[in-house]
Amino acid sequence: MNIMFKVAVALAVSVWAGVWNADAFAAKPGWLENFEAAKTKAAVEKKHILLDFTGSDWCGWCVKIDKEIFAKPDFKAFSAKSLLLVELDFPQSKQLPAEVKAQNDALGRQFKVNGYPTLVLLDSAGKEVGRWVGFKPTLLAEIRKITDTK
């Protein structure tokens, strides 16, 4: 009986750890992490792409923008109909899968990211049409103005 209990506990911990690890690398709910897939989808759906270059586990301004802008119902409603959201994370205390880290590093260089958070707005063809560095309370209004969406 004691061995069966230990096996059951080990199995439960393994399953929990596998689920936890999978979630640890996932983008925020409603956000994509694959830039190429987002570009393809944006072209088909004629939506803008918002790239969020973030330090999710160390950047205070990144956490603030998540809580005070991205988590708000008005941003969620607007982005659902007008944007594809892509999270490009640069964490310090967790490791990303190698392909995600390579993609994020390459995009950081391509878009010349020097600080966090950096938000880059692309049109549906992938052309940069807006950029913000740091926390900006008026972000949603500025994105709406650029996308001409109410």
C-alpha positions as CSV (number, residue, x, y, z in Angstrom):
1,M,0.0,0.0,0.0
2,N,2.8,2.4,0.9
3,I,4.5,1.9,-2.5
4,M,1.2,2.4,-4.4
5,F,0.7,5.7,-2.5
6,K,4.2,6.9,-3.4
7,V,3.6,6.0,-7.1
8,A,0.3,7.9,-7.1
9,V,1.9,10.9,-5.5
10,A,4.8,10.8,-8.0
11,L,2.4,10.5,-10.9
12,A,0.2,13.4,-9.6
13,V,3.3,15.6,-9.1
14,S,4.6,14.7,-12.6
15,V,1.3,15.6,-14.2
16,W,1.0,18.9,-12.3
17,A,4.6,19.8,-13.1
18,G,4.1,19.1,-16.8
19,V,1.0,21.3,-16.9
20,W,2.6,24.0,-14.9
21,N,5.7,24.1,-17.1
22,A,3.6,24.3,-20.3
23,D,1.7,27.3,-18.8
24,A,4.9,28.9,-17.7
25,F,5.9,29.6,-21.2
26,A,2.6,30.5,-22.7
27,A,1.8,34.1,-23.7
28,K,-0.8,36.1,-21.8
29,P,-4.4,34.9,-22.4
30,G,-5.5,36.3,-25.8
31,W,-2.0,37.0,-26.9
32,L,0.1,35.0,-29.5
33,E,3.8,34.3,-29.2
34,N,4.4,33.2,-32.8
35,F,5.1,36.4,-34.9
36,E,5.0,34.6,-38.3
37,A,1.6,33.1,-37.5
38,A,0.4,36.5,-36.4
39,K,1.6,38.1,-39.6
40,T,-0.2,35.6,-41.7
41,K,-3.4,35.9,-39.7
42,A,-3.2,39.7,-39.8
43,A,-3.0,39.7,-43.6
44,V,-6.0,37.5,-43.9
45,E,-8.1,39.3,-41.3
46,K,-6.9,42.8,-42.2
47,K,-6.0,43.6,-38.6
48,H,-3.1,45.5,-37.1
49,I,-0.5,43.7,-35.0
50,L,0.6,45.0,-31.6
51,L,3.9,43.6,-30.5
52,D,4.6,43.8,-26.7
53,F,8.3,43.5,-25.9
54,T,8.1,42.7,-22.2
55,G,10.1,41.6,-19.3
56,S,7.2,39.8,-17.7
57,D,9.0,38.6,-14.5
58,W,11.2,41.6,-13.7
59,C,9.9,44.8,-15.4
60,G,7.7,46.9,-13.2
61,W,6.3,49.0,-16.0
62,C,5.5,45.9,-18.0
63,V,3.5,44.5,-15.1
64,K,1.7,47.9,-14.8
65,I,0.8,48.1,-18.4
66,D,-0.6,44.5,-18.2
67,K,-2.8,45.3,-15.2
68,E,-3.8,48.9,-16.0
69,I,-4.3,48.7,-19.8
70,F,-4.2,45.2,-21.3
71,A,-6.4,43.6,-18.6
72,K,-9.1,46.3,-18.9
73,P,-12.4,45.4,-20.7
74,D,-12.2,48.3,-23.1
75,F,-8.8,47.2,-24.3
76,K,-9.9,43.6,-24.6
77,A,-13.0,44.5,-26.6
78,F,-11.1,46.8,-28.9
79,S,-8.2,44.4,-29.5
80,A,-10.5,41.4,-30.1
81,K,-12.0,43.2,-33.1
82,S,-9.1,45.3,-34.3
83,L,-5.7,43.8,-33.3
84,L,-3.6,40.7,-33.2
85,L,-1.6,40.8,-30.0
86,V,1.9,39.3,-29.8
87,E,3.8,38.9,-26.6
88,L,7.6,38.9,-27.0
89,D,8.9,38.1,-23.5
90,F,12.5,38.6,-22.2
91,P,12.2,37.1,-18.7
92,Q,15.1,36.9,-16.3
93,S,14.0,34.1,-13.9
94,K,12.5,31.6,-16.3
95,Q,13.8,30.0,-19.5
96,L,11.8,30.2,-22.7
97,P,11.8,27.3,-25.2
98,A,14.8,27.8,-27.5
99,E,12.7,28.6,-30.6
100,V,10.7,31.3,-28.7
101,K,13.9,32.8,-27.3
102,A,15.5,32.9,-30.7
103,Q,12.5,34.5,-32.3
104,N,12.2,37.1,-29.5
105,D,15.9,38.0,-29.7
106,A,15.8,38.3,-33.4
107,L,12.7,40.5,-33.3
108,G,14.2,42.6,-30.5
109,R,17.2,43.3,-32.9
110,Q,14.9,43.9,-35.9
111,F,12.8,46.4,-34.1
112,K,15.7,48.0,-32.3
113,V,14.3,47.5,-28.8
114,N,16.3,49.2,-26.1
115,G,13.9,49.4,-23.2
116,Y,10.9,47.6,-21.7
117,P,8.0,47.7,-22.3
118,T,8.3,48.6,-26.0
119,L,5.1,48.4,-28.0
120,V,5.2,48.3,-31.7
121,L,2.1,48.6,-33.9
122,L,2.2,47.1,-37.3
123,D,-0.4,47.4,-40.1
124,S,-1.8,44.2,-41.7
125,A,1.1,44.2,-44.2
126,G,3.7,44.2,-41.3
127,K,4.8,47.9,-41.7
128,E,5.5,49.8,-38.4
129,V,2.9,52.5,-37.9
130,G,3.4,53.3,-34.2
131,R,5.8,52.8,-31.3
132,W,5.7,53.4,-27.5
133,V,8.4,52.9,-24.9
134,G,7.4,52.7,-21.3
135,F,4.0,53.0,-19.7
136,K,1.6,55.4,-21.4
137,P,-1.9,55.7,-19.9
138,T,-3.2,57.1,-23.3
139,L,-2.0,54.0,-25.2
140,L,-5.5,52.7,-26.2
141,A,-6.6,56.1,-27.5
142,E,-3.4,56.5,-29.5
143,I,-3.7,53.1,-31.0
144,R,-7.4,53.8,-31.9
145,K,-6.3,57.0,-33.6
146,I,-3.6,55.3,-35.7
147,T,-5.9,52.4,-36.7
148,D,-8.9,54.8,-37.2
149,T,-11.0,52.4,-35.1
150,K,-13.5,53.6,-32.5
